[in-house]
Amino acid sequence: MSIKIDTKKCVGCGKCIKVCPGSLIYKNEYKKAFIKYPQNCWGCTACLKECRSQAIKYYLGADIGGNGAYLYVVEDGSELKWYMNSSDGRKMTVSTNRKESNKY
């Protein structure tokens, strides 16, 4: 499991860098975020919750049935909407209250 950052969508705000507990995200010469060693990603999804431009996707590994599926998050007022797109075309959405999403 790892993240992938789309530098074309990245706005260079740096929020993902600040919240990454493993200090794995950096900025390139164009001030865009990138992950140097994706295999070291802890899978905490903190960066997804902070990215307002949907530039970060979290890829679900085969070990948990992901097989190419990925997640991304969209903020909608006080809610976070988690979208999952699977490799076979299925889509799923889960909404959580933003205050409750960091509770545990």
C-alpha positions as CSV (number, residue, x, y, z in Angstrom):
1,M,0.0,0.0,0.0
2,S,1.3,3.4,-0.9
3,I,0.4,6.8,-2.1
4,K,0.9,8.3,-5.5
5,I,1.1,12.1,-6.0
6,D,-0.1,13.7,-9.3
7,T,2.3,16.7,-9.7
8,K,-0.1,18.1,-12.3
9,K,-2.8,18.4,-9.7
10,C,-0.6,19.4,-6.8
11,V,-0.9,23.1,-5.9
12,G,2.2,23.1,-3.8
13,C,0.5,24.0,-0.5
14,G,2.8,21.6,1.5
15,K,0.1,20.4,3.9
16,C,0.8,16.8,3.0
17,I,4.5,17.3,3.9
18,K,3.6,18.7,7.3
19,V,1.3,15.8,8.3
20,C,3.3,12.8,7.0
21,P,4.5,11.0,10.2
22,G,7.3,9.4,8.3
23,S,8.6,12.6,6.7
24,L,8.4,10.8,3.3
25,I,7.0,13.6,1.2
26,Y,9.1,16.4,-0.3
27,K,8.9,19.2,-2.8
28,N,10.6,19.2,-6.2
29,E,12.2,22.1,-7.9
30,Y,8.7,23.3,-9.1
31,K,7.4,23.3,-5.5
32,K,5.2,20.2,-6.2
33,A,5.0,17.4,-3.7
34,F,6.4,14.0,-4.4
35,I,7.1,10.8,-2.4
36,K,10.7,9.7,-2.8
37,Y,10.3,6.1,-1.5
38,P,6.6,5.0,-1.9
39,Q,7.4,1.6,-0.5
40,N,8.1,3.2,2.9
41,C,4.6,4.7,3.1
42,W,2.9,3.7,6.3
43,G,-0.6,3.9,4.8
44,C,-1.9,6.3,7.5
45,T,-3.8,8.4,4.9
46,A,-3.0,11.7,6.7
47,C,-1.9,13.3,3.5
48,L,-5.1,12.3,1.7
49,K,-7.2,14.1,4.3
50,E,-5.2,17.3,3.9
51,C,-4.9,17.4,0.1
52,R,-7.7,19.7,-1.2
53,S,-6.7,19.3,-4.9
54,Q,-7.2,15.5,-5.0
55,A,-3.5,15.2,-6.1
56,I,-2.9,12.2,-3.8
57,K,-4.3,8.8,-4.3
58,Y,-3.8,5.9,-2.0
59,Y,-3.4,2.5,-3.7
60,L,-4.8,-0.5,-2.0
61,G,-2.5,-3.5,-2.1
62,A,-3.3,-7.0,-3.2
63,D,-2.8,-8.2,0.3
64,I,-6.1,-6.6,1.3
65,G,-7.9,-7.3,-1.9
66,G,-7.0,-4.0,-3.6
67,N,-5.6,-5.3,-6.9
68,G,-5.2,-1.8,-8.4
69,A,-8.0,-0.1,-6.5
70,Y,-7.3,3.4,-5.1
71,L,-8.8,5.9,-2.7
72,Y,-8.9,9.7,-2.8
73,V,-10.7,12.2,-0.5
74,V,-12.8,15.2,-1.2
75,E,-13.7,17.7,1.5
76,D,-17.4,18.7,1.5
77,G,-18.1,21.2,4.3
78,S,-17.6,19.3,7.5
79,E,-17.5,15.9,5.8
80,L,-14.8,14.0,4.1
81,K,-16.0,11.9,1.2
82,W,-13.7,8.9,0.6
83,Y,-14.0,7.6,-3.0
84,M,-12.7,4.1,-3.9
85,N,-12.3,3.2,-7.5
86,S,-11.5,-0.5,-8.1
87,S,-9.7,-2.0,-11.1
88,D,-12.9,-3.7,-12.3
89,G,-14.8,-0.4,-12.5
90,R,-16.7,-0.5,-9.3
91,K,-16.9,2.7,-7.3
92,M,-17.8,3.2,-3.7
93,T,-18.2,6.3,-1.5
94,V,-18.0,6.6,2.3
95,S,-18.7,9.9,4.1
96,T,-17.2,10.7,7.5
97,N,-17.5,13.7,9.7
98,R,-14.1,15.6,9.5
99,K,-13.9,16.0,13.3
100,E,-14.6,12.3,13.9
101,S,-12.1,11.1,11.2
102,N,-9.1,11.8,13.4
103,K,-10.7,10.5,16.6
104,Y,-8.9,7.2,16.8
